[in-house]
Amino acid sequence: MKIPEIKLQALRIMFADSDVSFTQAEWDNNVLSSNPNTRDKLIRMDDSIRRGIDMFYNIRGEETSRLEQKTLFAASGVYYNKLDFSSQPTNFGFPTRIDVKVIDVTDQAAPVTIIDKNQISYIFNSQDKLVFFEDDFANYYNSYDYYVVYFTVWYKVARQNLPLTYTESTYDLDTIKIPSEVQRALPFYIKSELYEEDEFNVAQLARQQFVQVISALRKPFNKVQTKVKRAKVFNQ
């Protein structure tokens, strides 16, 4: 939905008994922006939309994605215990799991797996770098001439929101992949904020309607495995 559509819907549910129809034509002709009753609310809606999107993420969580990185090493003795993600996909948020496989490719006709580990330990610092504090995946050079390190990184997609600067008449929340159900429910969240001081009960009902929509959405798939330790009683 384009931003004007969301704002027009918000005005309709706030001014249900008004003589104004809140049509696209009224929007285009600046009828609403010049009306003192609606102008005050319109100028506050951008921030409400941003906070509504924040609430969507807080309740539902971010989508999970993955990327793979492959690096070939020769017998150089390079110490390699970091991955730099500063140049990775623009939607990279933060990692949730990393798997690693190290393969000896000295004989390319008969590659040999040296390491195949899931959920390796790491630190993700503020410079978008992954540091492996338990393993150095380039310390095999004394035994192998050439080997390849494969990293599979599962990560949360970075949150996106309504930009501070945008073209109001054409900007569509599909651009930042906000689900259509959430877009249709955002007018309720806008109403909940703009009515909070004057009609608290009405505002609370509108917020509940917004939260109910988000809560009904399917949670994002999360590729995380939990290691379960077998109880000793089952070994008897």
LUMFIBA-134029 format. One record per residue (C-alpha): x, y, z; residue in three letters. Coordinates in steps of 0.5 Angstrom, whole numbers. Example, Ala and Ser with C-alpha at 12.3 -4.5 7.8 and 13.67 -1.06 7.14 Angstrom:
2
+-------+-------+-------+------+
!  east ! north !    up ! type !
+-------+-------+-------+------+
!    25 !    -9 !    16 !  ALA !
!    27 !    -2 !    14 !  SER !
+-------+-------+-------+------+
END
This chain:
236
+-------+-------+-------+------+
!  east ! north !    up ! type !
+-------+-------+-------+------+
!     0 !     0 !     0 !  MET !
!     2 !     7 !    -1 !  LYS !
!     3 !    12 !     4 !  ILE !
!    -3 !    16 !     2 !  PRO !
!    -8 !    10 !     2 !  GLU !
!    -6 !     8 !     9 !  ILE !
!    -7 !    15 !    12 !  LYS !
!   -13 !    16 !     8 !  LEU !
!   -16 !    10 !    12 !  GLN !
!   -13 !    12 !    18 !  ALA !
!   -17 !    19 !    17 !  LEU !
!   -24 !    15 !    15 !  ARG !
!   -24 !    10 !    22 !  ILE !
!   -22 !    17 !    26 !  MET !
!   -28 !    21 !    23 !  PHE !
!   -33 !    16 !    21 !  ALA !
!   -39 !    21 !    22 !  ASP !
!   -35 !    27 !    18 !  SER !
!   -38 !    30 !    12 !  ASP !
!   -31 !    29 !     9 !  VAL !
!   -30 !    23 !     4 !  SER !
!   -23 !    22 !     5 !  PHE !
!   -22 !    20 !    -2 !  THR !
!   -16 !    20 !    -6 !  GLN !
!   -18 !    27 !   -10 !  ALA !
!   -19 !    30 !    -3 !  GLU !
!   -12 !    28 !    -2 !  TRP !
!    -9 !    31 !    -9 !  ASP !
!   -13 !    37 !    -8 !  ASN !
!   -10 !    39 !    -1 !  ASN !
!   -17 !    39 !     2 !  VAL !
!   -14 !    35 !     8 !  LEU !
!    -8 !    38 !     9 !  SER !
!   -11 !    45 !     9 !  SER !
!   -17 !    43 !    14 !  ASN !
!   -15 !    44 !    21 !  PRO !
!   -18 !    38 !    24 !  ASN !
!   -14 !    33 !    19 !  THR !
!    -8 !    37 !    18 !  ARG !
!    -6 !    36 !    25 !  ASP !
!    -7 !    29 !    25 !  LYS !
!    -3 !    28 !    18 !  LEU !
!     3 !    31 !    21 !  ILE !
!     4 !    26 !    26 !  ARG !
!     2 !    20 !    22 !  MET !
!     9 !    19 !    20 !  ASP !
!    12 !    17 !    27 !  ASP !
!     6 !    13 !    28 !  SER !
!     7 !     9 !    22 !  ILE !
!    15 !     8 !    24 !  ARG !
!    13 !     6 !    31 !  ARG !
!     7 !     1 !    29 !  GLY !
!    13 !    -2 !    24 !  ILE !
!    17 !    -3 !    30 !  ASP !
!    12 !    -6 !    34 !  MET !
!    11 !   -11 !    28 !  PHE !
!    18 !   -13 !    29 !  TYR !
!    18 !   -13 !    36 !  ASN !
!    12 !   -18 !    36 !  ILE !
!    13 !   -22 !    30 !  ARG !
!    21 !   -22 !    30 !  GLY !
!    25 !   -22 !    23 !  GLU !
!    26 !   -26 !    18 !  GLU !
!    31 !   -31 !    17 !  THR !
!    36 !   -32 !    11 !  SER !
!    43 !   -35 !    10 !  ARG !
!    49 !   -34 !     6 !  LEU !
!    55 !   -38 !     4 !  GLU !
!    62 !   -36 !     3 !  GLN !
!    68 !   -40 !     0 !  LYS !
!    75 !   -39 !     1 !  THR !
!    81 !   -43 !    -2 !  LEU !
!    87 !   -43 !     2 !  PHE !
!    94 !   -45 !     0 !  ALA !
!   100 !   -47 !     4 !  ALA !
!   102 !   -40 !     7 !  SER !
!   100 !   -40 !    14 !  GLY !
!    95 !   -35 !    14 !  VAL !
!    92 !   -34 !    21 !  TYR !
!    84 !   -34 !    19 !  TYR !
!    79 !   -34 !    25 !  ASN !
!    75 !   -28 !    22 !  LYS !
!    69 !   -26 !    17 !  LEU !
!    68 !   -19 !    15 !  ASP !
!    61 !   -18 !    13 !  PHE !
!    61 !   -10 !    12 !  SER !
!    60 !   -12 !     5 !  SER !
!    55 !   -17 !     5 !  GLN !
!    48 !   -17 !     3 !  PRO !
!    45 !   -10 !     5 !  THR !
!    39 !   -14 !     9 !  ASN !
!    44 !   -17 !    13 !  PHE !
!    42 !   -16 !    21 !  GLY !
!    46 !   -21 !    25 !  PHE !
!    48 !   -28 !    25 !  PRO !
!    44 !   -33 !    29 !  THR !
!    48 !   -39 !    27 !  ARG !
!    54 !   -41 !    23 !  ILE !
!    56 !   -48 !    20 !  ASP !
!    63 !   -49 !    17 !  VAL !
!    66 !   -55 !    13 !  LYS !
!    74 !   -55 !    11 !  VAL !
!    76 !   -60 !     5 !  ILE !
!    83 !   -62 !     3 !  ASP !
!    83 !   -61 !    -4 !  VAL !
!    90 !   -62 !    -5 !  THR !
!    88 !   -68 !   -10 !  ASP !
!    82 !   -65 !   -13 !  GLN !
!    80 !   -72 !   -16 !  ALA !
!    79 !   -74 !    -9 !  ALA !
!    77 !   -69 !    -4 !  PRO !
!    78 !   -70 !     4 !  VAL !
!    73 !   -67 !     9 !  THR !
!    78 !   -65 !    15 !  ILE !
!    72 !   -61 !    19 !  ILE !
!    65 !   -61 !    19 !  ASP !
!    62 !   -57 !    25 !  LYS !
!    55 !   -54 !    26 !  ASN !
!    54 !   -48 !    30 !  GLN !
!    61 !   -46 !    32 !  ILE !
!    62 !   -41 !    37 !  SER !
!    63 !   -34 !    35 !  TYR !
!    63 !   -27 !    37 !  ILE !
!    60 !   -21 !    33 !  PHE !
!    62 !   -15 !    34 !  ASN !
!    60 !    -8 !    32 !  SER !
!    65 !    -7 !    26 !  GLN !
!    60 !   -13 !    23 !  ASP !
!    66 !   -18 !    24 !  LYS !
!    65 !   -25 !    26 !  LEU !
!    71 !   -28 !    30 !  VAL !
!    72 !   -35 !    32 !  PHE !
!    75 !   -35 !    39 !  PHE !
!    75 !   -43 !    39 !  GLU !
!    78 !   -45 !    32 !  ASP !
!    83 !   -42 !    27 !  ASP !
!    80 !   -45 !    20 !  PHE !
!    87 !   -44 !    17 !  ALA !
!    92 !   -48 !    21 !  ASN !
!    92 !   -54 !    17 !  TYR !
!    97 !   -51 !    12 !  TYR !
!   103 !   -56 !    15 !  ASN !
!    99 !   -62 !    13 !  SER !
!    95 !   -60 !     7 !  TYR !
!    97 !   -56 !     1 !  ASP !
!    91 !   -53 !    -1 !  TYR !
!    84 !   -53 !     3 !  TYR !
!    77 !   -50 !     2 !  VAL !
!    73 !   -47 !     8 !  VAL !
!    66 !   -47 !     7 !  TYR !
!    62 !   -42 !    12 !  PHE !
!    54 !   -43 !    12 !  THR !
!    52 !   -37 !    16 !  VAL !
!    44 !   -36 !    18 !  TRP !
!    42 !   -29 !    20 !  TYR !
!    37 !   -25 !    22 !  LYS !
!    34 !   -20 !    16 !  VAL !
!    36 !   -13 !    18 !  ALA !
!    29 !    -9 !    20 !  ARG !
!    27 !    -4 !    15 !  GLN !
!    22 !     2 !    16 !  ASN !
!    19 !     8 !    13 !  LEU !
!    25 !    13 !    11 !  PRO !
!    26 !    20 !    14 !  LEU !
!    26 !    23 !     7 !  THR !
!    21 !    20 !     2 !  TYR !
!    16 !    22 !    -4 !  THR !
!    10 !    21 !     0 !  GLU !
!     5 !    21 !    -6 !  SER !
!     9 !    14 !    -9 !  THR !
!    12 !    11 !    -3 !  TYR !
!    10 !     4 !    -2 !  ASP !
!    11 !     0 !     4 !  LEU !
!    12 !    -6 !    -1 !  ASP !
!    19 !    -3 !    -2 !  THR !
!    21 !    -5 !     5 !  ILE !
!    17 !   -12 !     5 !  LYS !
!    12 !   -10 !    10 !  ILE !
!     7 !   -16 !    10 !  PRO !
!     0 !   -13 !     7 !  SER !
!    -4 !   -15 !    13 !  GLU !
!     1 !   -11 !    17 !  VAL !
!     0 !    -5 !    12 !  GLN !
!    -8 !    -6 !    12 !  ARG !
!    -8 !    -6 !    20 !  ALA !
!    -3 !     0 !    21 !  LEU !
!    -9 !     5 !    21 !  PRO !
!   -11 !     2 !    27 !  PHE !
!    -4 !     3 !    30 !  TYR !
!    -4 !    11 !    28 !  ILE !
!   -11 !    12 !    31 !  LYS !
!    -9 !     9 !    38 !  SER !
!    -3 !    14 !    38 !  GLU !
!    -7 !    20 !    36 !  LEU !
!   -13 !    18 !    40 !  TYR !
!    -9 !    16 !    46 !  GLU !
!   -10 !    23 !    50 !  GLU !
!   -17 !    25 !    49 !  ASP !
!   -20 !    18 !    48 !  GLU !
!   -16 !    13 !    52 !  PHE !
!   -21 !     7 !    51 !  ASN !
!   -22 !     8 !    44 !  VAL !
!   -14 !     8 !    43 !  ALA !
!   -13 !     2 !    47 !  GLN !
!   -19 !    -2 !    43 !  LEU !
!   -15 !     1 !    36 !  ALA !
!    -8 !    -2 !    39 !  ARG !
!   -11 !    -9 !    41 !  GLN !
!   -14 !    -9 !    34 !  GLN !
!    -7 !    -8 !    31 !  PHE !
!    -4 !   -13 !    36 !  VAL !
!    -9 !   -18 !    34 !  GLN !
!    -7 !   -18 !    27 !  VAL !
!     0 !   -18 !    28 !  ILE !
!     0 !   -24 !    33 !  SER !
!    -4 !   -28 !    28 !  ALA !
!     1 !   -28 !    23 !  LEU !
!     6 !   -34 !    22 !  ARG !
!    12 !   -33 !    26 !  LYS !
!    19 !   -33 !    21 !  PRO !
!    22 !   -39 !    20 !  PHE !
!    28 !   -40 !    24 !  ASN !
!    34 !   -45 !    22 !  LYS !
!    37 !   -46 !    29 !  VAL !
!    38 !   -53 !    32 !  GLN !
!    38 !   -54 !    40 !  THR !
!    43 !   -59 !    42 !  LYS !
!    40 !   -64 !    47 !  VAL !
!    43 !   -68 !    52 !  LYS !
!    41 !   -75 !    53 !  ARG !
!    39 !   -76 !    61 !  ALA !
!    43 !   -82 !    64 !  LYS !
!    37 !   -85 !    66 !  VAL !
!    36 !   -87 !    59 !  PHE !
!    43 !   -91 !    59 !  ASN !
!    41 !   -96 !    64 !  GLN !
+-------+-------+-------+------+
END
